[in-house]
Amino acid sequence: MKKSYIVDHSYEGIRIDKWIRNNLGKVPQGLIEKSLRAGKIKLNKKKIKSSTKLSTKDIINVYNVEFKEKIIEKKINFQPTNKVVKENEDLIIDDNENFIVVNKESGIAVQGGTKSKKNLIDIFSNSKIFENSKPYSVHRLDKDTSGVFIIAKNRDTAKLFTSLFRLRKIHKTYLAICYGELTKDKGIFDQNLIRYEGNKKITENSKTTYKVIDKNSNCTLLEMNPITGRKHQLRKQLSIIGHPVYGDDKYTFDNDLKTKNKELMLHSYKIKFIINNKKYTYKALLPDYFKKLIKTKRLNFLN
């Protein structure tokens, strides 16, 4: 049995594995790779890799594949109360016809997973701001990282932001408080990071420029500008050089440090980009707990 699909303009430039997950179900990456290798999924009658980018009016053929049985768990939408919706609306930095910018709180995920949990997309799906549209996540921000986050109001804007991120036309600045005193006041972290997709080990190069704002023998307050966009990039990079972020249980291997700080001291402070020759710059105020630790550690930061 063959099923054919025509790619519409909203998926221009999107990887085929992402298209499969968006249109055919929550399919494990390993099954997608296996199906592509076996020729059970073809693009314009040709075998392709999972990283292949789509173009408008491409034809995707699916041969004798039924993914529904492979879906392990079903995502459960989070149902926010009116109070939760209002609290997050109050964190909006900008609201225009195409997107909103919000100062995301630490402890809240961007999207829901296989278990019911609080997340921004489900919250704003219930907001009057998206009454005639739907929220689209256009980039990543760790659950425990606070700060600037963009949510698109339509698929075309989401596609535009995705392209800008891919082309590195969006510039993000993070603030972090890490353990110990960095020896150099500025430089670049250039490291290979390892992640896994199932049993497959993947090594990716990561680059981040940094500048120390203030430091002492106990800790360092620094500004970081990621050049690449790897998962948990900044946290991994600081951990590798022996200066993990305060509050980072995942990438801190010293049990004594894990108990010292509850909140992750990593904040998406600023984002800059240009659309149609118009410059956009957004800043997110520091959380109170972040400002408190700056004061407690006697660090200087001019906002």
N, C-alpha and C positions, 0 to 999 in steps of 0.2 A: 504494500500500500504506500503510495506516494502522496505527500502533502506539499503544496507549493505556497510560498509567501512572497509578496512583493514589498521591498523595503520602502517605507515612506520617508519623506524629507527630514522628519524629526530624528531619525537614526543615522543621518549622514555623519561619517567619521567615527561611529561607535564600533567597538570590537564585536565580532560575531558572538563570542561567548557571553557577552553582556546582553546582546539581543536575545539569545536563547533563554537566558534566565528571566528576562523581562516578559517574554512572549510565550514560552513553553513550560514555565514552572521553575521552582527552586531546584535546579539540576546540579548535582555535584560536579565540580570541575573535572574530576577524573573521568566521569562518564561522558562529559562533553568531548574531552580530548580523544577518548577511545572511539566515540562515534564519528568524529571528524577523520581520524586515521583510517577507519574502516570504510570511509566513503558513504556512510549512512546519512551524513549531512553534507550537502554540496552547495557551493555558491556559483551561480551561473554555470552549472553543470561541471564544475571543477572541484577537486579536492583542495582544501585550504587549511591553514593553521588557526588555532583559537585566537591568535592576535591579529588576524586579518581585519582591516577596517572596512566598513560597509559604505556603499554609495546609494543615493536615491535611485529607486527602480531596479536595484539588484534583485535577482530571484534566488531565494533560498529553498532548496528541495530537501525534504526530510523523508528518508526511505525506511519503512518498517521499524520505526522507533516509537515507543510509547513511554514517555518520561513520567507519567503520573504515578506509576508504581514505585518510582525511585525517590519520590519526595519523602524525606525521612520525617520531618516535622512540619507542621503548619504554623506559619506566623500568626500570632494572636495580637490583634490591635489593642493598644492601650486606650482606655476610655477615660479621658481627663474630666475632672469636675470643672464647673464654671470658674471656680476660684483659681485652679491651676492654669487655665487658659488665660485668665486676666493677669495673673502674676507674670506669665511669659510675654504677654503683649506689652506689659510695662517695661520690659527689657529691650524693646525694639529701639534701635538707633536711627534707622531710616525706613520709610515705607513709601515706595513709589509704584507706578503701574506695572512694573516688570519684576521687582524683587523686594525683599525686605532684608535688613541687616539687623541681627540681634546679638546682644551680649550674653552668650550662652553661659549658664551657671555650671559649675563643676558638679559631677554626679548625675548628669542627665545625658542619655545617649542621643545621638542624632536620629537614628532610625531604630525601629523595633526589631527584635530577633525572634527566635523560636519560642521564647518564653515571654509572657506578658510583662512589659516593663515600660517605665516612663521614658518617652522620647519626643523630640521636637516635632517630627513630622506628624505624628498622630495628634499632638496637642494643637498644632496650627491647622490641621485638617478640620478641627472643630471651632476655629476662630472665624468671626465675621469677615476678617480681612481676606480670607480665602473662600468666601461664600460662593463666588462665581468662578472659582478656579480651584487648583489643587497645589499643595506645596511640593516642590522638587528640591531634593538635596543635590548640591552641585560640587561639594568637596567634603573632605573628612575633617573631623575634629574629635579627638579621643573623648570618651565619656567623662573622664576626670579632668580634662583640660577645659579651662574657661576661656571666654573671650569672643572676638568677632567671628560671626558665622553668617553666611549668605544663604537665603532660601529663595529660589526662583518661583514665579507665579504662573509660568507657562512653559511648555516643552521647548519652544524656540529659544527662550532666554536661558533655560537650563543647558541647552546644547551649546549656546554661545559661551557661557561660563566654562563649560567642560573643555571647549576648544582653547580658551584663554589660559586655563590652568595647564593644559597639555603643552602649549607653546611657551609656557613660563612667562606669560604676559601679566600675571597677577603676582604682586609682591607682598609677602606676608612677613610681619615682624612679631616675634615672640619674646616674652620676658620670662626668665627662669631664675630661681634661687637654687643653687646646687651646693653640695657639701664640699668643704675644702677651698683652698685658695688656688685659682688658676695662675700658672706662672706667666703666661703671655696675656697681654691686655687686648689683643685682637689677632685674628687669624682665620683659618678655615679648617673645619673638620672634614676630612676626606677619607672615608672608611668604607670597607665592604661589609654590608649587613647581610645576615642570613635569616631566611624565613622558610617555612615549609608549607607546601600544598599537599596534604595527605602525607605520603612517605617521600615525596619529592623535595629535595633540598635545593633552594634557590638562593643564589648569591647576587646581591645588587649593590652597585656603587652608590654612595650617598655623599652629598656635599652640602655644607652649611657654613656661611660666614658668621662670625661672632665678634662682639665687642664687649669688654667688661665695663660695666657702669660703676660698680664699687665692689670692694672685697676686703676681707680681713682673714685672719688665720683660721676662722671657723667656716666661712661660707663665701660664696660669690654671687652677686647679682649681675646677670648678663643679658644682652640683647642678641637674638639670633635671627638670621634670615635664611631660611632653607632654599637651596637652589633646586635640589631634587625633592620628590615627594614620596618618600618611602614610609611604610607603616611604622608608627612609633619612632620615626627617625631621630628626633631630637633627644628623646629619652634614652634610646639605645646608644647614641653617640656620646652623650655625657657619661653614661655608665661605663662604656668601653675605656674612657680615659681616666676612670677612677673618681669621677665627680658626679655621682647620681643626683637626680633632682630630689629635693625635699618632698617627702610624702609618696615617693614612687616605690610601691611594694613589688612590682613586677620586675623592675630592672635594678633592684638593690639586693645584693647578695649578703649583706651584713644584717643579721637579725636585730642587732641593737639599733640600727638606723631605722628599721621598719616601724618601730614603735614610737619614734620621736615626733612624727608629724602626721596628722590625719589627712589633711588636704594636699593634693598635688600642686606644687608651686610652679606650674607652667601655665602661662596665660597668652592667648592670641591677642596681642595688643593693638596691632594696626594692620590694615590691608589697603593696597593701592592698585588701581587699574584704570584703563582708558577704554571708553566705549563711544564710538562715533565722535572722536576727537574731544570728548568731554572727560576731564580728569575727576576721578572719585577717590577720596581718602576717608577712611573711617577708623576711629579709635574707640576702644572699649575700656571703660574705667576699671581699675584694679579691684578685685573683690576685697572686702574688709579684712579677711584672714591673711591675704597676701600683704596688704599694707601693714597689718599688725606685726607680721614676721620681719618685714623690712625695718620697722621701728625697734623691735626686740633685739635684732641682730646688729643694730646701729649702722645700718647701711643708708647711703644717701641716694635718693632718686627724685629728680625734678620732673614732675608730670607734664 
